[in-house]
Amino acid sequence: MGSEGYFVMMDPEEEWMVSLRKKVEHAAFRKHRRDNPPTIFRVPAAMRRGGAAGAAYTPKVISIGPYHRDDPALKPMDELKLLYLHKLLLRNPGVALEDYVELVRGLEAQARASYHDDVGMCSDRFVETMLLDGCFVVELFLMQLDGGEGGDAQYDDPNLSTVWTFPLVQYDLLMLENQIPYVVLLHIYHLATTPPSYRGDYYYLSQLAHAFFNNHLPRDRLVIPPEDVVPQYHHLLHFFHSCIMPEGYRHKLLDVSSTTNRPAPLYRRGSVPSATRLKEAGIVFKAKEGADSFLDVGFRDGVMEIPTLKVYDHTECLFRNLIAFEQCFPGAGGYFGAYAMMMDCLISAPEDAALLHRYGCIASGLGDPGCAARLFNDLRKDAAADRRSCYLSAAFEGMRRHCDSRWNRWRAKLMRDYFGNPWSVLSLAAALVLIFLTVVQALFSVLSITNLLLKDIV
């Protein structure tokens, strides 16, 4: 019988070794290079925890990227993606559908490397996902430019024309698991708007993204980093993250190869006293004016300056995804985590939130200032900040030193007990006047006795 009639029986232990070797080789193949780490992640199960926390990471209306591509609840928007692709093709008739497919296919390897998890898609399906989702986002941005706020921006599409749907799309585009690489968006945008085929003024893609998300932040405005100093955003959430950063720290996030170790969670509740206790220790709270970011917190000479933070119903979802991005991608820094930890320390009870609200540091759109307390008390479970290196280290230590000072504690007690209200001030003033009159009376008595003694002597 020929050799093809035989098969080799593999020893079970040898078969196990072969399987183990393949697993190790696969892991080595997927080892992330320091110069090109993944930037799009599934949120760790420990951060989801079910309930409201888990819902903050799950898109409500539309899937972008491969992670939620097969979610049945998001399938109704697939038809809209095809419509938007059709509309984008009309913008530059000189570019055919095949040109877009060829463009995206050339970016496939780079795009796949952006995802931390194996997306489990064949080449054609992955390219189709990048193409449909990328064209949808680009066309959505361009519609915003064409129609402005409202107007014809939604092309009278029933899926986006309702009051509640369009904001949900904005929220979905800022979820960590719902991202596609920015480089895909950028190349699609350049192809669709190649001058002179595209009529009208030319804008950077970042300018369109800025206009789209400008009213979506718990602050008055976004500050867009200059296009010529930003080498590459990783995705829209990273773009949004960069826009919120204080100008003095923004340059530290531009090194896309940064993969420093994640800071240890050294800050816990109680590391810094609550806002009420800090006020009792003599610290003055003040809403910082002119700040380009609500992260731009400062402490100096007993004054805590905090830019106004506007808290709305979507603030928790936004903060959770920004913190998750920082926790999963060390190159993003730990700014939002540090801010959340600081606010958790300051707001340990509703009265602390009410105090910060009274001084203009928090503007609650939820009615009850206690909602802000619950928000940050819950966010702290996912945040981490290293007291030795986080950007708020100086503020943390300054507050602690101020509270540890015996003179500051004594002065604060004096102000609280004797100058806390007008009646206390009047009582103290009356007591001082009484003491003064008593001293004067005693002085006159001594003088009278002295005069009598002198007369007797004389």
VENKA-V242742 format. One line per field, one symbol per residue. psi: psi as a letter, one per 20 degrees, with the letter a starting at -180 (. if undefined). A space follows every 10 residues. Layout:
psi=???
This chain:
psi=prhiiqqppp phhhhhgggh hhgghghhhj ppqhimqqip qppqhhhgjr bhghhijpqh gqppahhkhj ohiihhihhh ggghgghhhi hniiprhhhg ghghhhjggh ghiiphqoik qrgghgghgh gggghggghg ghhhggibpc cjhjkkphhi iqhhgghhgg ghikpgilqq phhggghggh hhkoqjhpqr qpqqhhhghg hhjhjjqlrh rqopqphiio gpqhahhhgg ghhiqqhiih hijinijplq qpqqmhprpi hprrhghghh jjppqpppqj qjqiimqqpp ljpopoqppp oahihggggg hgghghhhnh iirkghgggh gghhghnirh hgghghhhjj hpopjjfohh hhghghhhhh hiqqpoihiq ijgggghggg hghiphghgg ghgghghijh rhhhghgggg gggggghggg ghghgghggg gghhghg.
